[in-house]
Structure formats: structure tokens, C-alpha cells
Amino acid sequence: MRDPLDSARATGLIARGRPLLVMLSGGGDSVCLVDVALRLGARVSALHVNYGLRPSADDDERFCRELCERLGVPLYVERVELPARGNLQDAARRVRYELAERLAEGDYAAAHTATDQAETVLYRLATSPGTRALLGMPSRRGRLVRPLLGVTRADVRAYLEARGLSWREDPSNADPRFARARLRSQVLPVLRELNPQVELAIAETARQLAEELEVVEEQARQAARQLAPTGALMLRDLERLPAALSRHLLRSLASAAAGRPVALSTADTRELVDLARSGGTRYLDVGGGVQAVSEYGSLRFRKAAPTARPEPVELPVPGSIRFGRFRVEARLGGSAAEPGPEEVAVARERLVEPLKVRAWRAGDRMQPQGLRGTKTLQDVFTDRKVPRELRHELPVVESGGEIVWVAGVALGERFAARPGDAAVLLSARLVGAEATGEAT
């Protein structure tokens, strides 16, 4: 067993006399982190967010108040109401970090352990291709620190019992509706049979990969300075490089143009090379607001001219509206309706009316029909090979904050009509500029 106190001390992330805001749920990991931070001499405060999602939410808040009062730790309590639909876990995490960023005097700490790290890496490995999927969570990102990544959840529980500290259990951690819970209960136990220390092994692999990635990225930055000092990279120079370095070089140039990180996959790299080989002057939207320009055998990146996204529009049922270049229609189909070739059938009883039609937003998630878990729309678009330049134009039909349908791409599993359901038939068709935008 590893000692959380020794492990956290070795990270150097908790400094004696420095302020540290701990995000405190009342669960064992966060209780352990508060105690460890106090023992290491930090000026500890805590943040508890009550989302009111579970019957035990007020009991969790009461527990955190009593714990902090007993330990002499200042506590911020925030009560937050989340949207009724959509990915609640993502929304809760976003709100929690935003509050911590606003309230923290110095750094703020999350109590993620090596077990959380292993779950993160396994989840990303299954859902997102590429090296970055294996990197896991960094021990520091800006002011956010994670001092317990060197110990497992079992190590934390042993520490709490030895210290005589109680904690609260979150029942959602065992809810099989969540992908992480299924990993926790079904996948990790099998891996532990192969290696009882599998969480630490995965976490250490992620740490080493992150270090090695820094070396490759520094080489890419050096190559960019040498081969593309003006930002334009000749195809002949690119093709001399190893595939991994060329991919990171292109990513470095695209990120420099965007002023922030831009992700490029192996497929993106091949597409850019093909663009440069095609001759003439050609353009390719690579995402992140960046456009690749190929001319005279060279590649360069620039910020793409901003495209005005259509404003969100309410869609009555039945009714039709204009959304950008599309006419989106909802018509009643009855219980025996068969959708036409350009239609999808959704169950009316599962809809919150009126529907909303909007453009894709970063971070959007949905559960495509036939899949058990959710995916980001970014990944759905990649899987279905939707051209980048079309992604922000496609109508996204939403019900109560949850994605029902992305026109021509994917239908939400929960909303798909089953035999006997009263159906609403949705369609989206390209229309001419003369069409009106009136709801009918």
C-alpha cells in the first residue's frame, strides 16, 4: 500500500503556508485530500457544490460542513441547478471547476487518484484514437492540481481508516448507466486479476507517455523554426520526416496559427499531404477556426474567416422552419408511420416541445442510435466522415437540452421511435436562398 501523505508530499503540489482550495464532495478521496493538505501545512479551504440531484445531497452538504468545522477549514458551499437534460456529469464538472477558478486564492485541488487515472485512460482509449487519449489527466493544469495521482482508491481507503476519518459514498459511482461505472465494476476487476497494481501501471504509463510527448513536441517546434520560419512548409521537407514528427509539426504550425492547441489526427495529416500534392491553390478547414492553404508545393495555416452560424430557432410540432441553408420540418406520423428516405422517426412522448434547432457547439455529446454510451459530436462527425466545413451548418435538433438528431448524421438512441410509438417525422432539406424563415 502507498501512503497518500508521502505520495502527495513527493509531488511538490502542496506547499506549506500557501493557499489551497480543495474541491470537497464528501467522498473518501476528497476527505483524504483535505486531511493530507492540512498535515502538509497548506492554508486549506474547501469548496462543496450541492447540485441537488440526489436525495442524499443535503446530507452530503451537512457532512462537509461538520467535517470542515471540526478541522477548522473555511468552507464555501454553492447550490447549483443543472440542466434537466444532457450530460449531467460533464455539466457538473464544468460548473465545479468554474467556481473553483473564481473562488481560489491560489491553486485549487481535485482528489483524483491513480484509479481515476486508469479509468480515464481506458475510457479514452476505447472512444478516442491517438496518443493523446493515453495521456490521462495531468498533475497540474494551470492552477488546478491533482496531488493524489500516485495512489489508488484502495490506498486512500486504508489511509482514512487508519486516521479514523469517515466519508460519504456516492451511489452514482456504481450506476451502470454511466460508462465510467461500468469500467469500474466490469473492466478493472478483470485487469486486476492480471495485475493487482494495474491502476498504478496504467497511471505510470500515462505519465511516461506525457513526458515522451513533450520531447516529440519540442522536436516539432525546432523543425518548425528550421523548415518553416515564415510559417510555410514545403511538401518535400515534410515528406522527409518520420510520420510521427510530421504529424506533430503540422499540429504545431496549426496551433501557432490558431493561438491555441489544434488536434490533428493521422487521417488529417494524410489529407493535408494530399492537399499539398494536388497542385494549384487549395484550402482545407482543419477545425479550431484554422484553415490550411496549399500553393506552389507548400502548406501554411491561417485563421479561417469566421462563418456566421445560424441563430437557434424553435421548431413547433408539427411545423417547419428555415435554419441557414436548410428547411427543417417536423410532421406527425401516427403509430404506424414509416419515415421517408430523408426522414427519421422519433417518439413524440419523449420530446419536450417546442424543439430547438441550433448549430453544433464544442463539447456537445449524444448517444447515437445503437450505442450504449455517449460520444462527442466531434467524434461522431469524424466516425461518419462529415466534412469539417459542413459541421457548423448542420441542424442539431434538441429537446429539453438533449440532442435528438443531427441532420443526416445520427439519431439519438433515447428518442428513436419503437413499434407502436406515436411518431414525429423529422427531415432537413437544402433549400434555395428565396425560402423564408417563418415557422408554419
C-alpha positions as CSV (number, residue, x, y, z in Angstrom):
1,M,0.0,0.0,0.0
2,R,1.2,3.5,-0.7
3,D,0.8,6.3,1.8
4,P,-1.2,9.3,0.3
5,L,0.7,11.7,2.6
6,D,4.1,10.6,1.3
7,S,2.9,10.5,-2.3
8,A,1.3,14.0,-2.2
9,R,4.5,15.4,-0.5
10,A,6.6,14.0,-3.2
11,T,4.6,15.7,-5.9
12,G,5.5,19.2,-4.6
13,L,2.0,20.3,-5.4
14,I,1.1,21.2,-1.8
15,A,3.3,23.9,-0.4
16,R,3.5,24.7,3.3
17,G,1.9,28.1,4.1
18,R,0.4,28.5,0.6
19,P,-3.4,28.7,0.0
20,L,-5.0,25.6,-1.5
21,L,-8.7,25.2,-2.2
22,V,-9.8,21.6,-2.1
23,M,-12.9,20.6,-4.1
24,L,-14.7,18.6,-1.4
25,S,-17.6,16.3,-2.3
26,G,-17.6,14.4,1.0
27,G,-16.4,11.2,-0.7
28,G,-13.3,9.4,0.6
29,D,-10.8,10.8,-1.9
30,S,-11.6,14.4,-1.2
31,V,-11.8,13.9,2.6
32,C,-8.3,12.3,2.3
33,L,-7.0,15.2,0.3
34,V,-8.2,17.8,2.9
35,D,-6.5,15.9,5.7
36,V,-3.3,15.4,3.7
37,A,-3.2,19.1,2.7
38,L,-3.6,20.1,6.4
39,R,-0.8,17.8,7.5
40,L,1.5,19.2,4.9
41,G,0.9,22.7,6.2
42,A,-1.1,24.3,3.4
43,R,-3.6,27.1,4.2
44,V,-6.6,24.9,3.3
45,S,-10.1,26.0,2.3
46,A,-12.7,23.8,0.7
47,L,-15.5,24.1,-1.9
48,H,-18.6,21.9,-1.8
49,V,-21.1,22.1,-4.7
50,N,-24.6,20.9,-3.9
51,Y,-26.3,20.1,-7.2
52,G,-29.5,18.8,-5.5
53,L,-29.5,15.8,-7.9
54,R,-29.8,13.0,-5.2
55,P,-32.0,12.6,-2.1
56,S,-28.8,12.5,-0.1
57,A,-27.4,15.8,-1.5
58,D,-28.3,17.8,1.6
59,D,-26.8,15.1,3.9
60,D,-23.6,15.3,1.9
61,E,-23.5,19.1,2.4
62,R,-24.2,18.7,6.1
63,F,-21.3,16.2,6.4
64,C,-18.9,18.6,4.6
65,R,-19.9,21.5,6.9
66,E,-19.4,19.4,10.0
67,L,-16.1,18.0,8.8
68,C,-14.7,21.4,7.9
69,E,-15.9,22.9,11.2
70,R,-14.2,20.1,13.1
71,L,-10.9,20.6,11.2
72,G,-11.0,24.4,11.2
73,V,-11.2,24.6,7.4
74,P,-13.1,27.5,5.8
75,L,-15.8,26.1,3.5
76,Y,-17.6,27.6,0.5
77,V,-20.9,26.0,-0.2
78,E,-22.6,26.6,-3.6
79,R,-26.0,25.4,-4.6
80,V,-26.3,24.9,-8.3
81,E,-29.2,23.8,-10.6
82,L,-28.1,21.9,-13.6
83,P,-30.0,21.5,-16.9
84,A,-32.5,18.7,-16.7
85,R,-31.2,17.1,-19.9
86,G,-27.8,16.4,-21.5
87,N,-24.6,15.0,-19.9
88,L,-25.1,15.9,-16.2
89,Q,-21.6,14.7,-15.2
90,D,-19.9,16.9,-17.7
91,A,-22.1,19.9,-16.7
92,A,-21.4,19.3,-13.0
93,R,-17.7,19.1,-13.6
94,R,-17.6,22.3,-15.7
95,V,-19.6,24.2,-13.0
96,R,-17.3,22.9,-10.2
97,Y,-14.1,24.0,-12.0
98,E,-15.5,27.4,-12.9
99,L,-16.5,28.0,-9.3
100,A,-13.1,26.8,-8.0
101,E,-11.3,29.1,-10.5
102,R,-13.3,32.0,-9.3
103,L,-13.0,31.4,-5.5
104,A,-9.5,30.1,-5.1
105,E,-6.9,32.4,-3.8
106,G,-4.1,30.3,-5.2
107,D,-4.1,26.7,-6.5
108,Y,-7.2,24.5,-6.3
109,A,-7.0,20.7,-6.0
110,A,-9.0,17.8,-7.3
111,A,-8.8,14.5,-5.4
112,H,-8.3,12.2,-8.5
113,T,-6.3,9.1,-7.8
114,A,-4.4,6.5,-9.9
115,T,-7.7,4.6,-10.1
116,D,-9.4,7.6,-11.6
117,Q,-6.5,8.0,-14.0
118,A,-6.8,4.3,-15.1
119,E,-10.5,4.7,-15.7
120,T,-9.9,7.9,-17.8
121,V,-7.2,6.3,-19.9
122,L,-9.3,3.2,-20.6
123,Y,-12.3,5.2,-21.5
124,R,-10.4,7.5,-23.9
125,L,-8.6,4.5,-25.4
126,A,-12.0,3.0,-26.2
127,T,-13.5,6.2,-27.6
128,S,-10.7,8.4,-29.0
129,P,-7.9,7.4,-31.3
130,G,-4.4,8.9,-31.0
131,T,-1.6,9.2,-28.5
132,R,-3.3,12.0,-26.5
133,A,-6.0,9.6,-25.5
134,L,-3.4,7.7,-23.4
135,L,-2.1,10.7,-21.6
136,G,-4.7,10.8,-18.9
137,M,-5.1,13.8,-16.5
138,P,-2.1,16.0,-15.9
139,S,-0.9,16.5,-12.3
140,R,-1.1,20.3,-13.0
141,R,-3.1,22.3,-15.5
142,G,-2.9,26.0,-14.8
143,R,-4.0,26.4,-11.1
144,L,-5.7,23.0,-11.0
145,V,-3.5,20.4,-9.2
146,R,-4.0,16.7,-8.6
147,P,-1.8,15.6,-5.7
148,L,-3.2,12.0,-5.3
149,L,-2.5,10.6,-8.7
150,G,0.3,8.4,-7.2
151,V,-2.1,6.4,-5.0
152,T,-5.1,4.1,-5.7
153,R,-8.6,4.4,-4.3
154,A,-7.7,1.4,-2.1
155,D,-4.7,3.2,-0.7
156,V,-7.0,6.2,0.2
157,R,-9.5,4.0,2.0
158,A,-6.7,2.4,4.1
159,Y,-5.4,5.9,5.0
160,L,-8.9,7.0,6.0
161,E,-9.5,4.0,8.2
162,A,-6.0,4.4,9.8
163,R,-6.8,8.1,10.5
164,G,-10.3,7.4,11.8
165,L,-11.9,9.6,9.2
166,S,-15.4,8.9,7.8
167,W,-16.7,9.7,4.4
168,R,-19.8,9.6,2.2
169,E,-20.4,7.2,-0.7
170,D,-21.9,8.5,-3.9
171,P,-24.3,5.9,-5.3
172,S,-23.9,7.2,-8.9
173,N,-20.3,5.8,-8.8
174,A,-21.9,2.3,-9.1
175,D,-24.7,3.3,-11.6
176,P,-24.3,1.1,-14.7
177,R,-25.9,3.9,-16.9
178,F,-22.5,5.7,-16.7
179,A,-19.6,4.4,-18.8
180,R,-17.1,5.0,-16.0
181,A,-19.2,3.0,-13.6
182,R,-19.2,0.0,-16.0
183,L,-15.4,0.3,-16.4
184,R,-15.1,0.4,-12.6
185,S,-17.3,-2.6,-11.9
186,Q,-16.7,-4.8,-15.0
187,V,-13.3,-3.9,-16.7
188,L,-10.9,-3.0,-13.9
189,P,-11.7,-6.2,-11.8
190,V,-10.6,-8.4,-14.7
191,L,-7.4,-6.4,-15.2
192,R,-6.6,-6.6,-11.5
193,E,-6.7,-10.4,-11.9
194,L,-3.8,-10.0,-14.4
195,N,-2.0,-7.4,-12.3
196,P,-3.2,-6.3,-8.8
197,Q,-1.4,-3.0,-9.3
198,V,-3.0,-2.3,-12.7
199,E,-4.1,1.2,-11.8
200,L,-0.6,2.3,-10.9
201,A,0.8,0.6,-14.0
202,I,-1.7,2.5,-16.3
203,A,-1.1,5.8,-14.4
204,E,2.7,5.4,-14.7
205,T,2.4,4.6,-18.4
206,A,0.3,7.7,-18.9
207,R,2.9,9.8,-17.0
208,Q,5.8,8.4,-19.1
209,L,3.9,9.0,-22.4
210,A,3.3,12.6,-21.4
211,E,7.0,13.1,-20.7
212,E,7.9,11.5,-24.1
213,L,5.3,13.5,-25.9
214,E,7.0,16.7,-24.6
215,V,10.2,15.6,-26.3
216,V,8.5,14.9,-29.6
217,E,6.7,18.3,-29.4
218,E,9.9,20.1,-28.7
219,Q,11.4,18.4,-31.8
220,A,8.4,19.5,-33.8
221,R,8.9,23.1,-32.6
222,Q,12.5,23.0,-33.6
223,A,11.6,21.6,-37.0
224,A,9.0,24.4,-37.5
225,R,11.7,27.0,-36.7
226,Q,14.1,25.3,-39.2
227,L,11.8,24.3,-42.0
228,A,9.0,26.8,-41.8
229,P,10.4,30.0,-40.3
230,T,7.8,32.1,-42.2
231,G,5.0,29.6,-41.4
232,A,5.1,28.0,-44.9
233,L,6.2,24.4,-45.1
234,M,7.4,22.8,-48.3
235,L,5.9,19.4,-49.1
236,R,9.3,17.9,-49.9
237,D,10.6,18.8,-46.4
238,L,7.5,17.4,-44.8
239,E,7.8,14.1,-46.6
240,R,11.4,13.6,-45.4
241,L,10.3,13.5,-41.8
242,P,9.2,10.4,-39.8
243,A,5.4,10.2,-39.8
244,A,5.0,10.9,-36.1
245,L,7.2,14.0,-36.3
246,S,5.4,15.3,-39.4
247,R,2.1,15.0,-37.6
248,H,3.4,16.9,-34.6
249,L,5.0,19.5,-36.9
250,L,1.7,20.2,-38.7
251,R,-0.1,20.3,-35.4
252,S,2.5,22.8,-34.1
253,L,2.0,25.1,-37.2
254,A,-1.8,24.9,-37.0
255,S,-1.8,25.6,-33.3
256,A,0.5,28.6,-33.8
257,A,-1.9,30.0,-36.4
258,A,-4.9,29.5,-34.1
259,G,-3.2,30.8,-30.9
260,R,-4.3,27.7,-29.1
261,P,-3.9,23.8,-29.4
262,V,-5.4,22.3,-32.5
263,A,-5.8,18.5,-32.7
264,L,-4.8,16.8,-36.0
265,S,-5.3,13.0,-36.4
266,T,-3.3,10.7,-38.7
267,A,-6.2,11.0,-41.2
268,D,-5.9,14.8,-41.1
269,T,-2.2,14.6,-41.8
270,R,-2.8,12.4,-44.8
271,E,-5.5,14.8,-46.1
272,L,-3.1,17.7,-45.7
273,V,-0.3,15.9,-47.7
274,D,-2.8,15.0,-50.4
275,L,-3.9,18.7,-50.5
276,A,-0.3,19.8,-51.0
277,R,0.2,17.3,-53.8
278,S,-2.9,18.3,-55.6
279,G,-1.3,21.4,-57.2
280,G,-2.7,24.9,-57.6
281,T,-4.1,26.8,-54.7
282,R,-6.4,24.8,-52.4
283,Y,-7.9,25.3,-49.0
284,L,-9.0,22.9,-46.2
285,D,-10.7,23.7,-42.9
286,V,-8.9,21.7,-40.2
287,G,-11.0,22.7,-37.3
288,G,-10.3,25.0,-34.4
289,G,-11.0,28.0,-36.6
290,V,-7.9,27.2,-38.7
291,Q,-7.6,26.8,-42.5
292,A,-4.8,25.0,-44.3
293,V,-3.6,26.7,-47.6
294,S,-1.7,24.7,-50.2
295,E,0.0,26.6,-53.0
296,Y,3.2,26.1,-55.0
297,G,4.0,22.8,-53.2
298,S,3.8,24.4,-49.7
299,L,1.5,24.2,-46.8
300,R,0.6,27.0,-44.4
301,F,-2.1,27.7,-41.9
302,R,-4.2,30.7,-41.2
303,K,-7.2,31.6,-39.2
304,A,-10.3,30.9,-41.2
305,A,-12.7,33.7,-41.9
306,P,-15.4,33.4,-39.3
307,T,-18.6,31.8,-40.7
308,A,-21.8,33.2,-39.3
309,R,-23.7,30.3,-37.6
310,P,-27.4,30.3,-37.9
311,E,-29.2,31.5,-34.8
312,P,-31.2,28.9,-32.8
313,V,-34.8,28.5,-33.9
314,E,-37.8,27.0,-32.2
315,L,-39.4,24.2,-34.2
316,P,-43.1,23.6,-33.4
317,V,-44.6,20.1,-33.7
318,P,-46.0,19.9,-36.4
319,G,-44.2,22.7,-38.3
320,S,-41.2,23.7,-40.3
321,I,-38.6,26.4,-40.1
322,R,-35.6,27.8,-42.0
323,F,-32.2,27.1,-40.5
324,G,-29.4,28.5,-42.5
325,R,-29.4,26.7,-45.8
326,F,-31.8,24.0,-44.5
327,R,-35.6,23.7,-44.3
328,V,-36.2,21.6,-41.1
329,E,-39.7,20.0,-40.7
330,A,-41.5,18.1,-38.0
331,R,-44.6,16.3,-39.1
332,L,-46.9,13.9,-37.3
333,G,-46.7,10.4,-38.5
334,G,-49.0,8.3,-36.2
335,S,-48.1,5.0,-34.6
336,A,-47.7,3.1,-37.9
337,A,-45.7,5.8,-39.8
338,E,-42.8,4.8,-42.0
339,P,-40.2,7.6,-42.4
340,G,-39.5,8.7,-45.9
341,P,-36.0,8.3,-47.4
342,E,-34.9,11.7,-45.9
343,E,-36.7,11.4,-42.6
344,V,-36.2,9.9,-39.2
345,A,-39.0,8.8,-36.8
346,V,-38.8,9.9,-33.1
347,A,-41.2,9.1,-30.3
348,R,-43.3,12.2,-29.5
349,E,-43.9,11.2,-25.9
350,R,-40.1,11.6,-25.3
351,L,-40.0,15.1,-26.7
352,V,-40.2,18.4,-24.9
353,E,-42.0,20.8,-27.2
354,P,-41.3,23.0,-29.0
355,L,-38.0,21.6,-30.2
356,K,-35.0,23.8,-30.7
357,V,-32.8,23.7,-33.9
358,R,-29.3,25.0,-33.4
359,A,-25.7,24.7,-34.7
360,W,-23.1,22.3,-33.2
361,R,-21.3,23.5,-30.2
362,A,-17.9,22.4,-28.8
363,G,-18.4,19.8,-26.1
364,D,-21.8,18.6,-27.5
365,R,-22.5,14.9,-26.7
366,M,-25.2,12.5,-27.7
367,Q,-25.9,8.8,-27.6
368,P,-26.2,7.7,-31.3
369,Q,-28.8,5.0,-32.0
370,G,-27.3,1.6,-31.4
371,L,-24.6,2.7,-29.0
372,R,-24.7,2.1,-25.2
373,G,-22.7,5.2,-24.2
374,T,-22.4,8.8,-25.3
375,K,-19.9,10.3,-27.7
376,T,-18.9,13.8,-28.5
377,L,-20.3,15.2,-31.7
378,Q,-16.7,15.8,-32.8
379,D,-16.1,12.1,-32.7
380,V,-19.5,11.3,-34.3
381,F,-18.6,13.6,-37.2
382,T,-15.2,12.0,-37.5
383,D,-16.6,8.5,-37.5
384,R,-19.2,9.4,-40.1
385,K,-16.6,11.3,-42.2
386,V,-18.6,14.6,-42.2
387,P,-16.6,17.3,-43.9
388,R,-15.3,19.9,-41.5
389,E,-16.7,22.8,-43.4
390,L,-20.2,21.4,-43.1
391,R,-20.2,20.6,-39.4
392,H,-21.3,24.0,-38.2
393,E,-24.0,24.3,-40.8
394,L,-25.9,21.0,-40.0
395,P,-29.1,21.4,-38.0
396,V,-28.9,19.9,-34.5
397,V,-32.4,19.2,-33.2
398,E,-32.6,19.5,-29.4
399,S,-35.3,18.6,-26.9
400,G,-35.1,19.9,-23.3
401,G,-31.3,20.4,-23.7
402,E,-30.7,16.9,-25.1
403,I,-29.7,16.2,-28.7
404,V,-32.4,14.3,-30.6
405,W,-31.0,14.3,-34.1
406,V,-28.1,15.7,-36.1
407,A,-29.5,16.1,-39.6
408,G,-28.1,13.4,-41.9
409,V,-25.6,12.2,-39.3
410,A,-27.1,10.5,-36.2
411,L,-30.3,9.9,-34.3
412,G,-30.4,9.8,-30.5
413,E,-30.9,6.3,-29.1
414,R,-33.4,7.5,-26.4
415,F,-35.6,9.3,-29.0
416,A,-35.8,6.7,-31.7
417,A,-39.4,5.6,-32.3
418,R,-40.2,2.0,-31.5
419,P,-43.1,0.0,-32.9
420,G,-46.4,1.4,-31.5
421,D,-44.9,4.8,-30.6
422,A,-46.7,7.9,-31.8
423,A,-44.1,9.2,-34.1
424,V,-42.8,12.6,-35.2
425,L,-41.1,12.5,-38.6
426,L,-38.1,14.9,-38.8
427,S,-36.4,16.0,-42.0
428,A,-33.9,18.6,-43.2
429,R,-33.5,19.6,-46.8
430,L,-31.3,22.1,-48.5
431,V,-33.3,25.0,-49.9
432,G,-32.7,28.0,-52.1
433,A,-32.0,31.5,-50.8
434,E,-35.5,32.6,-51.6
435,A,-37.1,30.4,-48.9
436,T,-38.5,32.3,-45.9
437,G,-37.7,31.7,-42.3
438,E,-41.2,31.8,-40.9
439,A,-42.5,29.0,-38.6
440,T,-45.5,27.2,-40.1
